[in-house]
Amino acid sequence: GAEDFLRQPVRPEILCARINTSIRRNTRLQVSNPLTGLPGAVYIEEQTIRRLAANRPLALCYVDIDYFKAYNDKYGYRRGDNVIRILATILNEGVSLFGAPGDFVGHVGGDDFVIILDSARVAPVCEYVTKSFDILIPFQYDEEDQEAGYIHSRSRQGEEMHFPIMTVAIGVVSNESRPIESYLQLTELAAEMKE
């Protein structure tokens, strides 16, 4: 049942590093989203606060799926969860291909994600995410809905409506052109930009 082991004799600095790594790994596992395995809100906040405190330039990209609720209502949670996993994979790929070491993808919950990157990497990462999503997501619909370009579902007010094929929205906030004092300010601005 052991997750790690050391052979004797062990240097104190190696022991300390291994213990700290184990603590960080366990913390990450406790705050990860079970659906995607991505770090959750607690870890996202910790990463953001650390970067703001270090006065490092950063861009926070708030990612959300448009028309996801209508899709979930029509096709069910299992297929909705698959869409969320697809987006998580696309986000990870985008950051791996076009991001820099230390760039970060987190899953706030539901269809809400966060990417934290260097500002210079925002355009290529976001372009990859939106194009990949637009290519892959129509295949998550039944053929008749793909052909129509929309689905029939009910709005939050209960009225029957046509909802287009899902798209991804990304709101980006950076501390390059204006100072950002707190994590709360950053997330509020990102949500506003996404809208």
N, C-alpha and C positions, 0 to 999 in steps of 0.2 A: 503493500500500500504506500510505499515511500514515493514522494515526488522528486526527491533530490537526495544526493549523498555526497560526502567528502571523504577522502582517504586521509588518514593520519600520517604524518603530522601536517597540520594546516597552518598557513600563515594567517595572523589575525586580520589583516586587511582583506584577504580572500574570503574569510568567514563572514566578515562584516558586509562585504559586497554581495555575497550570496543571500544573506539574510534580508538585506534591503531589496534585492531583486524579487525575492519570494513575497515580501510584504506588498510591493508594488503590483505584482501579478495577481495576488489575492484581492487587492483593492479593486483592480480593474475588473476582475471576474464578478465581484459583488455589484458593480455599477454598470455592467454591460447589459445591453438590450438582448433578451433571450431569443428574439426572432432573427436578428441579424448578427449577433455577436459583437456588434460595434459598441464602443464606449458610450455610456448614457449621459444624462444631464449633469450628474455630479462631476464626472471626469471632464466633460466639455467646459463646465464652469472653472474647474481647477486649471485646465490648460490655458484658458483665456485670461484668467486673472494673473497667472504666472507670466504670460507674454506681455500683458499690459504693465505689470509691475517692473518688468525688465526694460520697459520703453522700447520694445522691439516693434518694428513695423509689421502690421498684420492686416489681413482682410478676413472678415467673417462672412461666409456665404450661407444664408439661411435658405434651405431647399425644401420645397413643398410640392405635392402633386395636386394639380387642378383637376376637379371632377372625380376625385378618388371616392368620395362618399357615395356618389351615384353608382359607380362601378361596384363598390363593395355591397351596396344594397341589392343590386341586380344579380351579381355573380357569386356572392357569399364570401365569408371571411377567408376560406382556404385559398381561393384565387386572389383575393385582395392581399393576403400575406405574401403570395408569390410575387406580386407586383412590387411590394416593398422590398423583398429580397433582391429582385432584379435591379431596382434603383440603388440599393446598397452596393451591389457588385459594380454597377456603372460608376458610382462615386469613387470607390476604391481604385478602379482602373484609371479613371481620369487623374486622380492624384498620383498614382504610381507612374503613369506615362508622362504627365506634364507638370507635376508638382516638384517640390524640393524636399530634401531630407528634413524630417521634422514636421512636415505638413500633416494635417490631421482630419479624419472623418469621424463624426459622431452621430448617433441616432437619438434624438430627443425623445421620440415616441411616435406611434402612429405613422403618418406619412411625412413627418418633419425630421429633417436632417440638418447637420451643420458641417461645413468644411472650414477649416482655419488654414490659411495659406499666406505665403508672401504675396504682396500685391501684384508683383510682376507676373505671377502665375495664374491670376484670376481668369483672364480672357481665354487662354487655351483650355484650362480645366472646364470652365463653364460651357464653352462651345462643344467640347467632347461630350459632356453630360447631356446637354439638350439634344444634340444630333443623335446620340446613341439611344436615348429614351424615345425620341420620335420614330426611330427605325424599329425598335424592338416591341414597343407597347401595343401597337395595333394587333399584333399576333396573340395578345392576351384576350382579345374579344372573339366572340363567335363570328363565323364568316358573314352572316347576314348583317351584323352590327358593323363589322369592318367595312363592308361595301356601302352601307348607309352613311358611315362616318359619324354616327351618334347612337346613343341608346335611349330607350324610354325608361324613365324612373320618376320617382316622386321627389319634389323639392323638400326642404326642411319645413315648409309650410303645408305640405301634404298635397300640393297640386302636381298633376302629371306634366312632365316636361321632357324635352329632348336635351340630352347632355352630350357634348362633343367627346371625341376620343381624348383620353387623358393627356395632359401636357405637364411639363415640369416648370415651376417658377423658381427663380433664384434671386434673392435680394442680397446685395453686397454692400458691406460697410467697411471702410478702411480708416485707420488712424493716421494715414499719410498726410492728408490735407487739413485735418482738424484733430485737436486732442480729444481723446475719449477717456473719461475719468473712471468708468466702472463697467463691470460686466453687464449690469442691468441696462445702462445707457446703450451699450453696444447691441444687445439683443433687441431692445425696443426699436432702435434705428434699423436693424436688419429686417425685422418684421414689417416695419413701415415701408422699406424699400421693396420687399417682396410683393406687397399689395400694389 
